[in-house]
Amino acid sequence: AEPLFRSRDDEAEYLKSVNEKLYENEYLGIATGTGGQVFENLEIREITDEEINNFDYIYEGIDFGWYPDPFAWTKMSYNASNRTIYLFDELVVNKTSNEDAWNKLKEEKGVTDSDAIIADSAEPKSIGDFRSYGANVRATEKGPGTVEYSMKWLSSRAKIVIDPTRCPVATKEFSNYEYEKDKDDNYISAYVDKDNHTIDSVRYALNSVWKKRGQ
């Protein structure tokens, strides 16, 4: 797959256009935040049933895991006009087989065979398992720089609204997620691959959106 940007300058210009604060921090080295928090665009509040019933597009994502990394499924909507993600459901479980996880999604979360779900492409066997159960699951598209780009895309949205009652794990992960630190304990522009399972599932779910430049 081709990289999302032809050069670092292209990437910088895009980031500047959508989030100047993030651009100043990453490319100019200006301290613009309170520390190393990646997501400074969070709005933690109740998302009402009325809001959910009026969402135009629904996205679902899965980050596979067993233990200590969990299986994480998330459900959300994205409003492109106001650049806002609404995260309103999750299932996060440990030591749960693929079949049991699928049954939980159907029985506890109302997921159906027709619901489109995007999952981690690093787990083709698990995707195959879910398809054999009747799930409409496909792998996320990956390529050079996609992790970094999709993380910047998430952090440059106007808002990521998370319902803390419906999504307690996502609330915790997004709120506590920080940039990586170097040996001198200084934050650097890199993303820690830890305690980010709902975050990854959101990245996968919205793969078709963020891979289109300018969205």
C-alpha positions in Angstrom: 0.0 0.0 0.0 1.1 3.5 -0.7 1.8 5.9 2.1 -1.0 8.3 2.9 1.2 11.4 2.3 3.8 12.0 -0.4 6.1 13.8 2.1 6.3 15.0 5.7 5.5 18.5 4.5 2.2 17.3 3.0 1.4 15.6 6.3 2.3 18.8 8.2 0.1 20.9 6.0 -2.9 18.6 6.5 -2.4 18.6 10.3 -2.1 22.4 10.4 -5.4 22.7 8.4 -7.4 20.5 10.8 -5.7 21.1 14.2 -3.2 24.0 14.4 -2.6 23.3 18.1 -1.5 19.7 17.4 0.6 20.9 14.4 2.4 23.4 16.6 3.2 20.7 19.2 4.3 18.1 16.7 6.1 20.1 14.0 7.2 23.3 15.8 8.0 21.9 19.2 5.7 24.4 20.9 4.4 23.1 24.2 0.6 23.5 23.7 -0.9 21.1 26.1 -0.9 20.2 29.8 1.6 17.3 29.2 1.6 14.1 27.2 -2.1 13.6 26.7 -2.8 12.5 23.2 -6.6 13.2 23.2 -7.3 16.7 24.3 -10.5 16.8 22.3 -12.6 14.5 24.6 -16.1 15.3 25.8 -17.1 12.8 28.4 -20.9 12.9 28.8 -24.1 10.9 28.4 -25.1 10.1 24.9 -28.9 9.8 24.9 -31.1 7.2 23.2 -32.6 10.1 21.1 -29.1 11.1 19.9 -28.3 7.5 19.0 -31.6 7.0 17.1 -30.7 10.1 15.0 -27.2 9.0 14.0 -26.9 8.6 10.2 -24.0 6.2 10.0 -22.9 3.6 12.6 -19.5 2.0 12.7 -18.2 -1.0 14.6 -14.7 -2.2 15.2 -12.9 -5.1 16.9 -9.4 -5.4 18.3 -8.8 -9.1 19.0 -7.2 -10.3 22.3 -7.2 -13.0 24.9 -5.2 -12.1 28.0 -3.8 -9.9 29.3 -4.8 -7.9 26.2 -8.6 -8.1 25.9 -11.0 -8.6 23.1 -12.5 -5.1 22.5 -15.5 -4.2 20.4 -16.7 -0.6 20.0 -19.7 1.1 18.3 -19.8 4.7 17.2 -21.0 7.3 14.8 -19.1 10.0 13.0 -20.5 13.3 11.9 -18.2 14.6 9.2 -19.9 18.1 9.1 -18.9 18.9 12.7 -15.9 16.4 12.7 -17.2 14.7 15.8 -17.0 11.0 16.9 -19.7 9.7 19.2 -18.7 6.5 21.0 -21.7 4.9 22.7 -21.2 1.2 23.2 -18.4 -1.3 23.9 -17.7 -4.9 24.9 -14.3 -5.6 26.5 -13.6 -9.1 27.7 -10.7 -11.3 28.7 -10.1 -15.0 28.1 -13.2 -15.3 25.9 -13.2 -17.5 22.8 -14.2 -16.0 19.5 -17.4 -17.9 19.4 -18.3 -16.7 22.9 -17.4 -13.1 22.1 -19.7 -13.3 19.0 -22.5 -14.7 21.0 -22.1 -11.9 23.6 -22.2 -9.3 20.9 -25.5 -10.8 19.5 -27.1 -11.4 22.9 -25.9 -8.5 24.9 -25.3 -5.8 22.3 -27.8 -6.6 19.6 -25.2 -7.0 16.9 -26.7 -8.8 13.8 -25.2 -10.7 10.9 -25.8 -7.7 8.7 -23.8 -5.3 10.9 -20.6 -4.3 9.1 -17.6 -4.7 11.5 -14.0 -3.8 10.7 -11.4 -5.8 12.6 -7.6 -6.0 13.1 -6.1 -7.4 9.9 -3.3 -9.0 12.0 -5.8 -11.7 13.1 -7.0 -13.4 9.9 -7.8 -16.6 11.8 -10.1 -14.7 14.2 -11.7 -12.9 11.3 -12.3 -16.3 9.6 -13.8 -17.6 12.8 -16.3 -14.7 13.0 -17.3 -15.1 9.4 -17.9 -18.8 10.0 -20.4 -17.8 12.7 -22.2 -15.5 10.2 -20.6 -12.2 11.2 -20.1 -9.5 8.5 -16.5 -8.9 9.4 -13.7 -7.6 7.2 -10.1 -6.7 7.9 -8.9 -3.1 8.2 -6.7 -1.7 5.5 -3.1 -1.2 6.6 0.0 0.4 5.0 3.0 2.5 5.8 2.2 5.2 8.4 -1.4 4.2 8.9 -1.1 3.9 12.7 0.4 7.3 13.0 -2.0 8.9 10.6 -5.1 7.4 12.1 -4.0 8.4 15.6 -3.4 12.0 14.4 -6.7 11.9 12.7 -8.5 10.9 15.9 -6.7 13.5 18.0 -7.5 16.2 15.4 -11.2 15.7 15.4 -13.2 18.6 16.9 -14.6 16.3 19.5 -14.6 12.6 20.6 -17.7 12.3 22.7 -17.7 9.2 24.9 -20.5 8.0 27.1 -18.8 7.0 30.4 -21.7 4.7 31.5 -22.0 2.9 28.2 -18.2 2.9 27.5 -16.3 2.8 30.8 -13.2 1.2 29.4 -13.0 3.5 26.4 -13.5 6.5 28.7 -10.5 5.3 30.8 -8.3 4.5 27.8 -8.9 7.6 25.8 -8.6 9.8 28.9 -5.4 8.3 30.2 -3.6 7.7 26.9 -0.3 9.6 26.6 2.6 9.9 24.1 5.6 7.7 24.6 8.5 8.9 26.7 12.2 8.8 25.9 15.0 7.6 28.2 15.0 11.0 29.8 11.3 10.8 30.6 10.4 13.4 28.0 7.4 13.0 25.8 8.0 12.2 22.1 5.8 12.0 19.1 5.2 8.2 19.2 2.3 6.1 20.4 2.5 3.6 23.1 1.1 0.2 22.2 -0.5 -0.4 25.7 -3.9 0.1 27.2 -5.2 1.2 23.8 -7.5 -1.7 22.8 -10.7 0.3 22.5 -8.7 3.1 20.8 -7.5 0.6 18.2 -11.0 -0.8 17.7 -12.2 2.8 17.0 -9.3 3.3 14.5 -10.3 0.1 12.7 -14.0 0.9 12.7 -13.4 4.3 11.1 -10.8 3.0 8.6 -13.0 3.9 5.6 -13.4 7.4 6.8 -9.8 8.4 7.8 -8.2 6.8 4.8 -9.9 9.4 2.7 -7.7 12.5 3.0 -9.6 15.7 4.0 -12.4 13.9 5.8 
